Amino acid sequence: MVEKHSFAKGYASFRTLDPELLFDFEPMLDLHATWNRLRGEREMPARRDFSPADLRGHLGWVALIDVEYDPERYRFRLVGADIALGLSRDSSHQYLDKVYGPEVYETAVGSCRWIIENRRPVRAFGEMVHAHKGHIRFESFDLPFSTDGETIDLILKRVHYSSAVEREPDT
């Protein structure tokens, strides 16, 4: 079942959370298998458990988000080149509360908060209206990592873009 509206702080209509991980984009299954292999018997892996080789085929489509507590803040440690190209901006090393305006910030961090609350990966999908690119649909897969095995301190986000507008075939 798809969770249409989540969280006490609200969730906008352009993004939907899917905790059941019903992927449209098949390579997300590969990433999920890699994450499960890296974590082994633990609840989640640590950043030190994976290398760029583990993300072969995903690298340009990955963002790493640092999680800070007290106060709650999220920072893009790295935004992959393909994500940056699709958004027409590279937000690497920037805090999400500086990248997104207040009208979409709560939605932008919604999957991060869901992961912290539920301590497991989540899929999100919708339109890129927050980047003024509503013609682009996205699917993302957000996975938690923990250095100490308890506190989620990093979220790996894998993104896939597709056209939200179906084109008529050329005749």
Backbone torsions as a table, in degrees:
resi	resn	phi	psi	omega
1	MET	NA	136.5	-179.2
2	VAL	-89.8	131.2	179.0
3	GLU	-87.1	107.2	-174.2
4	LYS	-77.6	-38.7	-179.3
5	HIS	-133.0	130.0	-174.2
6	SER	-128.7	165.3	166.8
7	PHE	71.3	143.3	177.9
8	ALA	-61.8	-34.7	-175.7
9	LYS	-86.9	1.8	173.3
10	GLY	98.2	162.4	180.0
11	TYR	-150.4	126.7	-174.6
12	ALA	-78.0	165.9	-173.7
13	SER	-74.5	-14.4	-176.6
14	PHE	-86.1	1.9	-179.8
15	ARG	-141.0	137.2	178.7
16	THR	-125.1	136.8	176.1
17	LEU	-94.0	142.1	179.7
18	ASP	-132.2	91.3	178.9
19	PRO	-69.4	-14.6	179.6
20	GLU	-81.9	-7.8	175.4
21	LEU	59.5	51.3	179.0
22	LEU	-88.6	76.3	-172.6
23	PHE	-65.7	140.4	168.6
24	ASP	-90.1	-33.1	-175.5
25	PHE	-100.2	107.6	-170.5
26	GLU	-56.7	-35.5	179.3
27	PRO	-59.0	-17.0	175.9
28	MET	-63.3	-31.6	177.5
29	LEU	-62.7	-39.5	177.0
30	ASP	-62.0	-44.6	179.6
31	LEU	-64.4	-39.7	178.4
32	HIS	-62.8	-42.1	177.6
33	ALA	-62.9	-40.2	178.1
34	THR	-63.2	-46.3	179.4
35	TRP	-59.6	-44.6	178.8
36	ASN	-63.1	-40.5	178.4
37	ARG	-63.9	-42.2	-178.4
38	LEU	-67.8	-33.1	-178.0
39	ARG	-81.3	-25.0	-179.7
40	GLY	60.1	-125.2	-179.4
41	GLU	-87.7	-4.8	-179.3
42	ARG	-79.4	163.8	178.6
43	GLU	-64.4	-36.6	179.6
44	MET	-159.2	154.5	178.1
45	PRO	-79.3	170.4	172.5
46	ALA	-100.2	160.8	177.4
47	ARG	-55.8	-38.6	-177.5
48	ARG	-65.3	-13.8	-178.4
49	ASP	-79.8	-15.7	-178.7
50	PHE	-123.1	153.7	179.0
51	SER	-126.0	167.2	176.8
52	PRO	-54.9	-30.5	178.5
53	ALA	-62.5	-30.8	177.6
54	ASP	-67.9	-20.0	-175.8
55	LEU	-106.4	18.0	179.4
56	ARG	-51.9	130.8	-178.1
57	GLY	88.8	-8.8	-178.2
58	HIS	-118.9	-17.2	-164.3
59	LEU	-50.3	-49.4	-178.6
60	GLY	-67.0	-13.9	-175.5
61	TRP	-107.7	15.8	-177.0
62	VAL	-111.6	139.1	169.1
63	ALA	-121.5	140.2	174.1
64	LEU	-107.3	128.6	-176.7
65	ILE	-119.2	117.8	174.8
66	ASP	-76.8	138.1	178.6
67	VAL	-107.3	125.8	176.6
68	GLU	-116.8	148.0	-179.2
69	TYR	-120.6	151.2	173.2
70	ASP	52.1	68.9	5.6
71	PRO	-87.6	158.2	176.8
72	GLU	-65.6	121.7	175.0
73	ARG	-150.1	153.5	179.7
74	TYR	-127.9	137.4	-177.5
75	ARG	-132.8	130.8	173.4
76	PHE	-69.9	108.2	173.8
77	ARG	-71.4	-41.3	-177.0
78	LEU	-151.7	138.1	172.7
79	VAL	-122.2	122.2	-178.3
80	GLY	-60.5	153.0	-175.3
81	ALA	-60.1	-37.9	-179.3
82	ASP	-70.5	-34.8	175.2
83	ILE	-65.7	-48.2	-179.2
84	ALA	-59.1	-41.0	178.8
85	LEU	-63.3	-44.6	179.8
86	GLY	-64.2	-33.8	179.7
87	LEU	-89.5	-10.0	-175.0
88	SER	60.9	33.2	175.7
89	ARG	-165.3	149.1	174.8
90	ASP	-112.0	113.6	-176.9
91	SER	-99.2	15.7	179.2
92	SER	-54.3	139.9	177.5
93	HIS	70.1	13.3	-179.7
94	GLN	-112.2	147.2	175.4
95	TYR	-76.0	140.8	-178.7
96	LEU	-61.9	-31.1	179.0
97	ASP	-71.7	-10.5	174.1
98	LYS	-98.4	-26.3	-179.8
99	VAL	-78.4	-42.5	-175.2
100	TYR	-104.9	139.0	174.7
101	GLY	-71.6	165.5	-177.2
102	PRO	-61.0	-23.9	-178.8
103	GLU	-70.6	-20.6	179.3
104	VAL	-126.8	-3.3	-176.3
105	TYR	-58.1	-45.8	-178.0
106	GLU	-59.8	-37.2	176.5
107	THR	-70.7	-41.7	-177.8
108	ALA	-60.1	-35.0	-179.0
109	VAL	-99.2	4.5	-177.6
110	GLY	-57.9	-44.3	-179.7
111	SER	-69.2	-32.9	176.3
112	CYS	-62.6	-47.2	179.3
113	ARG	-64.0	-38.5	178.7
114	TRP	-61.4	-44.5	179.8
115	ILE	-61.9	-44.5	-179.7
116	ILE	-63.4	-40.0	-179.6
117	GLU	-70.8	-38.6	-172.8
118	ASN	-105.8	-13.1	173.9
119	ARG	59.2	38.6	177.2
120	ARG	-155.7	165.8	-178.9
121	PRO	-65.8	160.0	176.4
122	VAL	-145.8	147.9	174.2
123	ARG	-100.6	146.6	173.4
124	ALA	-133.7	153.4	176.5
125	PHE	-154.5	158.7	179.3
126	GLY	161.1	-154.1	179.7
127	GLU	-109.8	154.1	-176.2
128	MET	-86.9	42.7	-177.5
129	VAL	-65.4	-26.8	179.4
130	HIS	-65.2	-20.7	178.0
131	ALA	-106.9	17.7	-178.3
132	HIS	57.8	35.9	179.4
133	LYS	-132.7	54.5	-178.0
134	GLY	-62.3	-12.9	177.7
135	HIS	-78.8	-6.6	-180.0
136	ILE	-107.7	128.6	172.6
137	ARG	-94.7	151.5	177.1
138	PHE	-132.9	155.4	167.2
139	GLU	-131.0	132.8	177.9
140	SER	-130.0	156.2	179.3
141	PHE	-131.9	115.7	-176.3
142	ASP	-108.5	127.9	-174.6
143	LEU	-125.4	133.3	-178.6
144	PRO	-84.7	148.4	174.0
145	PHE	-133.5	150.0	-178.4
146	SER	-141.5	126.0	178.6
147	THR	-69.0	-41.4	-175.0
148	ASP	-99.1	2.8	-179.8
149	GLY	83.6	-4.6	-178.6
150	GLU	-122.0	-54.4	-173.4
151	THR	-90.4	124.5	176.5
152	ILE	-73.9	117.0	-177.6
153	ASP	-120.0	-3.6	179.1
154	LEU	-149.5	139.1	174.0
155	ILE	-123.1	126.6	174.8
156	LEU	-95.8	124.2	-179.4
157	LYS	-113.0	123.0	175.4
158	ARG	-107.6	127.8	-174.6
159	VAL	-117.5	148.0	171.8
160	HIS	-135.4	134.4	177.8
161	TYR	-109.2	148.4	170.8
162	SER	-149.0	164.9	-179.4
163	SER	-72.1	133.9	176.5
164	ALA	-84.6	-13.4	-177.6
165	VAL	-112.1	118.2	176.3
166	GLU	-76.0	129.0	-180.0
167	ARG	-91.7	147.4	173.2
168	GLU	-71.5	139.6	177.8
169	PRO	-62.7	143.8	176.8
170	ASP	-66.6	137.8	178.8
171	THR	-115.2	NA	NA
